[in-house]
Amino acid sequence: MLAPVGDWERLEAAVRYGADAVYLGSTEYGMRAASAVFGPEELARAVSYAHSRGVRVYLTCNTLPRNDEIRRMPEFLREAGRCGVDAFIVTDMGVLSLVKEILPDAEVHISTQTGVVNFIAGYEGFSLADMVSYERRHNEANGEDNRDGRDYDASWNCGAEGRTRRRWICDLRRKQMRNA
Protein backbone atom coordinates (compact mmCIF):
# COMPACT_ATOMS: atom_id res chain seq x y z
CA MET A 1 0.00 0.00 0.00
CA LEU A 2 1.30 3.44 -1.01
CA ALA A 3 0.03 6.20 1.28
CA PRO A 4 0.23 10.00 0.93
CA VAL A 5 1.78 11.81 3.87
CA GLY A 6 1.77 15.58 4.22
CA ASP A 7 3.29 15.85 7.67
CA TRP A 8 4.90 13.86 10.48
CA GLU A 9 1.60 12.83 12.05
CA ARG A 10 0.42 11.28 8.79
CA LEU A 11 3.82 9.69 8.15
CA GLU A 12 3.78 7.99 11.54
CA ALA A 13 0.17 6.86 11.07
CA ALA A 14 0.86 5.42 7.59
CA VAL A 15 3.87 3.49 8.87
CA ARG A 16 2.02 2.32 12.00
CA TYR A 17 -0.95 1.03 9.99
CA GLY A 18 1.07 -0.96 7.47
CA ALA A 19 1.98 1.17 4.46
CA ASP A 20 4.63 -0.46 2.28
CA ALA A 21 5.58 2.95 0.91
CA VAL A 22 4.69 6.59 1.41
CA TYR A 23 4.85 9.57 -0.90
CA LEU A 24 5.50 13.08 0.23
CA GLY A 25 6.38 16.46 -1.12
CA SER A 26 9.24 18.70 -0.23
CA THR A 27 9.16 22.42 0.38
CA GLU A 28 10.27 22.75 -3.26
CA TYR A 29 9.00 21.24 -6.52
CA GLY A 30 5.87 19.67 -5.05
CA MET A 31 2.31 20.73 -5.89
CA ARG A 32 1.69 21.29 -2.19
CA ALA A 33 5.03 22.93 -1.42
CA ALA A 34 3.39 25.82 0.41
CA SER A 35 2.02 23.44 3.04
CA ALA A 36 4.89 20.94 2.95
CA VAL A 37 6.86 20.35 6.13
CA PHE A 38 9.59 18.23 4.59
CA GLY A 39 12.51 20.56 3.96
CA PRO A 40 15.97 19.02 3.44
CA GLU A 41 16.58 18.15 7.10
CA GLU A 42 13.04 16.87 7.68
CA LEU A 43 13.20 14.84 4.47
CA ALA A 44 16.35 13.07 5.64
CA ARG A 45 14.71 12.39 9.00
CA ALA A 46 11.51 11.11 7.35
CA VAL A 47 13.44 8.76 5.06
CA SER A 48 15.46 7.44 7.99
CA TYR A 49 12.31 6.91 10.06
CA ALA A 50 10.49 5.12 7.22
CA HIS A 51 13.47 2.97 6.22
CA SER A 52 14.07 1.88 9.81
CA ARG A 53 10.57 0.40 9.69
CA GLY A 54 10.87 -1.15 6.23
CA VAL A 55 8.85 1.50 4.41
CA ARG A 56 9.92 3.05 1.10
CA VAL A 57 9.74 6.82 0.47
CA TYR A 58 8.67 8.36 -2.86
CA LEU A 59 9.31 12.07 -3.34
CA THR A 60 6.89 14.03 -5.48
CA CYS A 61 8.50 16.43 -7.95
CA ASN A 62 5.17 17.15 -9.56
CA THR A 63 5.34 20.83 -10.37
CA LEU A 64 6.00 22.15 -13.87
CA PRO A 65 9.13 24.19 -13.21
CA ARG A 66 9.71 27.21 -15.42
CA ASN A 67 13.16 27.91 -16.84
CA ASP A 68 14.25 29.97 -13.82
CA GLU A 69 13.11 27.21 -11.44
CA ILE A 70 14.54 24.23 -13.36
CA ARG A 71 18.07 25.61 -12.96
CA ARG A 72 17.90 24.85 -9.19
CA MET A 73 16.58 21.31 -9.74
CA PRO A 74 19.94 19.45 -10.03
CA GLU A 75 21.02 20.35 -6.49
CA PHE A 76 17.55 19.54 -5.16
CA LEU A 77 17.75 16.08 -6.74
CA ARG A 78 21.27 15.47 -5.43
CA GLU A 79 20.09 16.36 -1.92
CA ALA A 80 17.09 14.02 -2.22
CA GLY A 81 19.46 11.28 -3.38
CA ARG A 82 21.71 11.89 -0.37
CA CYS A 83 18.64 11.62 1.86
CA GLY A 84 17.99 8.14 0.47
CA VAL A 85 14.67 8.74 -1.30
CA ASP A 86 13.60 5.46 -2.95
CA ALA A 87 11.74 6.88 -5.95
CA PHE A 88 10.57 10.08 -7.58
CA ILE A 89 7.10 10.90 -8.88
CA VAL A 90 7.57 13.42 -11.69
CA THR A 91 5.24 15.45 -13.85
CA ASP A 92 7.64 17.31 -16.13
CA MET A 93 9.67 15.56 -18.81
CA GLY A 94 12.60 17.88 -18.20
CA VAL A 95 12.60 16.82 -14.55
CA LEU A 96 12.49 13.18 -15.69
CA SER A 97 15.55 13.86 -17.83
CA LEU A 98 17.41 15.48 -14.94
CA VAL A 99 16.57 12.66 -12.52
CA LYS A 100 17.90 10.08 -14.98
CA GLU A 101 21.03 12.16 -15.64
CA ILE A 102 21.84 13.02 -12.02
CA LEU A 103 20.60 9.82 -10.35
CA PRO A 104 20.74 7.25 -13.17
CA ASP A 105 19.72 4.34 -10.96
CA ALA A 106 16.78 6.16 -9.38
CA GLU A 107 13.31 4.70 -9.72
CA VAL A 108 10.95 7.15 -11.42
CA HIS A 109 7.17 7.14 -11.68
CA ILE A 110 5.34 9.36 -14.15
CA SER A 111 2.44 11.43 -12.88
CA THR A 112 -0.78 11.65 -14.84
CA GLN A 113 -0.23 15.43 -15.01
CA THR A 114 2.88 15.27 -17.24
CA GLY A 115 3.54 18.28 -19.50
CA VAL A 116 6.17 20.51 -21.18
CA VAL A 117 6.86 24.04 -19.90
CA ASN A 118 10.64 24.54 -19.85
CA PHE A 119 13.62 24.39 -22.20
CA ILE A 120 14.95 21.02 -20.96
CA ALA A 121 11.70 19.21 -21.62
CA GLY A 122 11.32 20.94 -24.97
CA TYR A 123 14.87 20.01 -25.99
CA GLU A 124 14.52 16.38 -25.02
CA GLY A 125 11.93 15.61 -27.70
CA PHE A 126 10.23 12.89 -25.70
CA SER A 127 7.53 10.64 -27.07
CA LEU A 128 5.17 8.51 -25.03
CA ALA A 129 7.37 5.50 -25.86
CA ASP A 130 10.33 7.30 -24.28
CA MET A 131 8.44 7.94 -21.09
CA VAL A 132 7.20 4.39 -20.74
CA SER A 133 10.56 2.76 -21.44
CA TYR A 134 13.06 5.56 -20.77
CA GLU A 135 16.58 4.25 -20.50
CA ARG A 136 20.08 5.71 -20.75
CA ARG A 137 19.06 8.87 -22.54
CA HIS A 138 18.22 8.22 -26.19
CA ASN A 139 21.07 5.91 -27.14
CA GLU A 140 18.87 2.95 -28.01
CA ALA A 141 15.92 4.87 -29.40
CA ASN A 142 17.95 6.85 -31.92
CA GLY A 143 20.26 3.99 -32.89
CA GLU A 144 23.39 5.61 -31.42
CA ASP A 145 23.81 2.51 -29.18
CA ASN A 146 26.51 4.18 -27.08
CA ARG A 147 29.06 4.00 -29.92
CA ASP A 148 30.69 7.18 -28.69
CA GLY A 149 31.33 5.62 -25.27
CA ARG A 150 29.08 8.08 -23.44
CA ASP A 151 25.78 7.29 -21.77
CA TYR A 152 24.72 10.87 -22.33
CA ASP A 153 23.50 11.40 -25.88
CA ALA A 154 22.71 14.98 -26.82
CA SER A 155 21.22 14.07 -30.19
CA TRP A 156 17.51 14.41 -30.82
CA ASN A 157 15.36 11.29 -30.47
CA CYS A 158 13.76 10.73 -33.87
CA GLY A 159 13.44 6.96 -33.99
CA ALA A 160 11.36 5.68 -31.08
CA GLU A 161 8.13 6.14 -32.99
CA GLY A 162 9.36 3.90 -35.84
CA ARG A 163 9.76 4.38 -39.57
CA THR A 164 7.13 6.23 -41.52
CA ARG A 165 6.54 7.66 -44.98
CA ARG A 166 4.14 10.31 -43.74
CA ARG A 167 5.55 13.55 -45.04
CA TRP A 168 4.51 15.70 -42.08
CA ILE A 169 6.19 13.35 -39.60
CA CYS A 170 9.39 13.17 -41.67
CA ASP A 171 9.41 16.97 -41.98
CA LEU A 172 8.95 17.37 -38.23
CA ARG A 173 11.80 14.94 -37.49
CA ARG A 174 14.12 16.79 -39.88
CA LYS A 175 13.22 20.09 -38.19
CA GLN A 176 13.84 18.60 -34.76
CA MET A 177 17.26 17.30 -35.82
CA ARG A 178 18.22 20.77 -37.10
CA ASN A 179 17.19 22.34 -33.79
CA ALA A 180 19.11 19.88 -31.61
C-alpha positions in Angstrom: 0.0 0.0 0.0 1.3 3.4 -1.0 0.0 6.2 1.3 0.2 10.0 0.9 1.8 11.8 3.9 1.8 15.6 4.2 3.3 15.9 7.7 4.9 13.9 10.5 1.6 12.8 12.0 0.4 11.3 8.8 3.8 9.7 8.1 3.8 8.0 11.5 0.2 6.9 11.1 0.9 5.4 7.6 3.9 3.5 8.9 2.0 2.3 12.0 -0.9 1.0 10.0 1.1 -1.0 7.5 2.0 1.2 4.5 4.6 -0.5 2.3 5.6 3.0 0.9 4.7 6.6 1.4 4.8 9.6 -0.9 5.5 13.1 0.2 6.4 16.5 -1.1 9.2 18.7 -0.2 9.2 22.4 0.4 10.3 22.8 -3.3 9.0 21.2 -6.5 5.9 19.7 -5.1 2.3 20.7 -5.9 1.7 21.3 -2.2 5.0 22.9 -1.4 3.4 25.8 0.4 2.0 23.4 3.0 4.9 20.9 3.0 6.9 20.4 6.1 9.6 18.2 4.6 12.5 20.6 4.0 16.0 19.0 3.4 16.6 18.2 7.1 13.0 16.9 7.7 13.2 14.8 4.5 16.3 13.1 5.6 14.7 12.4 9.0 11.5 11.1 7.3 13.4 8.8 5.1 15.5 7.4 8.0 12.3 6.9 10.1 10.5 5.1 7.2 13.5 3.0 6.2 14.1 1.9 9.8 10.6 0.4 9.7 10.9 -1.2 6.2 8.9 1.5 4.4 9.9 3.1 1.1 9.7 6.8 0.5 8.7 8.4 -2.9 9.3 12.1 -3.3 6.9 14.0 -5.5 8.5 16.4 -7.9 5.2 17.1 -9.6 5.3 20.8 -10.4 6.0 22.1 -13.9 9.1 24.2 -13.2 9.7 27.2 -15.4 13.2 27.9 -16.8 14.3 30.0 -13.8 13.1 27.2 -11.4 14.5 24.2 -13.4 18.1 25.6 -13.0 17.9 24.9 -9.2 16.6 21.3 -9.7 19.9 19.4 -10.0 21.0 20.4 -6.5 17.5 19.5 -5.2 17.8 16.1 -6.7 21.3 15.5 -5.4 20.1 16.4 -1.9 17.1 14.0 -2.2 19.5 11.3 -3.4 21.7 11.9 -0.4 18.6 11.6 1.9 18.0 8.1 0.5 14.7 8.7 -1.3 13.6 5.5 -2.9 11.7 6.9 -6.0 10.6 10.1 -7.6 7.1 10.9 -8.9 7.6 13.4 -11.7 5.2 15.4 -13.9 7.6 17.3 -16.1 9.7 15.6 -18.8 12.6 17.9 -18.2 12.6 16.8 -14.5 12.5 13.2 -15.7 15.5 13.9 -17.8 17.4 15.5 -14.9 16.6 12.7 -12.5 17.9 10.1 -15.0 21.0 12.2 -15.6 21.8 13.0 -12.0 20.6 9.8 -10.3 20.7 7.2 -13.2 19.7 4.3 -11.0 16.8 6.2 -9.4 13.3 4.7 -9.7 11.0 7.2 -11.4 7.2 7.1 -11.7 5.3 9.4 -14.2 2.4 11.4 -12.9 -0.8 11.7 -14.8 -0.2 15.4 -15.0 2.9 15.3 -17.2 3.5 18.3 -19.5 6.2 20.5 -21.2 6.9 24.0 -19.9 10.6 24.5 -19.9 13.6 24.4 -22.2 15.0 21.0 -21.0 11.7 19.2 -21.6 11.3 20.9 -25.0 14.9 20.0 -26.0 14.5 16.4 -25.0 11.9 15.6 -27.7 10.2 12.9 -25.7 7.5 10.6 -27.1 5.2 8.5 -25.0 7.4 5.5 -25.9 10.3 7.3 -24.3 8.4 7.9 -21.1 7.2 4.4 -20.7 10.6 2.8 -21.4 13.1 5.6 -20.8 16.6 4.2 -20.5 20.1 5.7 -20.7 19.1 8.9 -22.5 18.2 8.2 -26.2 21.1 5.9 -27.1 18.9 3.0 -28.0 15.9 4.9 -29.4 17.9 6.8 -31.9 20.3 4.0 -32.9 23.4 5.6 -31.4 23.8 2.5 -29.2 26.5 4.2 -27.1 29.1 4.0 -29.9 30.7 7.2 -28.7 31.3 5.6 -25.3 29.1 8.1 -23.4 25.8 7.3 -21.8 24.7 10.9 -22.3 23.5 11.4 -25.9 22.7 15.0 -26.8 21.2 14.1 -30.2 17.5 14.4 -30.8 15.4 11.3 -30.5 13.8 10.7 -33.9 13.4 7.0 -34.0 11.4 5.7 -31.1 8.1 6.1 -33.0 9.4 3.9 -35.8 9.8 4.4 -39.6 7.1 6.2 -41.5 6.5 7.7 -45.0 4.1 10.3 -43.7 5.5 13.6 -45.0 4.5 15.7 -42.1 6.2 13.3 -39.6 9.4 13.2 -41.7 9.4 17.0 -42.0 8.9 17.4 -38.2 11.8 14.9 -37.5 14.1 16.8 -39.9 13.2 20.1 -38.2 13.8 18.6 -34.8 17.3 17.3 -35.8 18.2 20.8 -37.1 17.2 22.3 -33.8 19.1 19.9 -31.6 
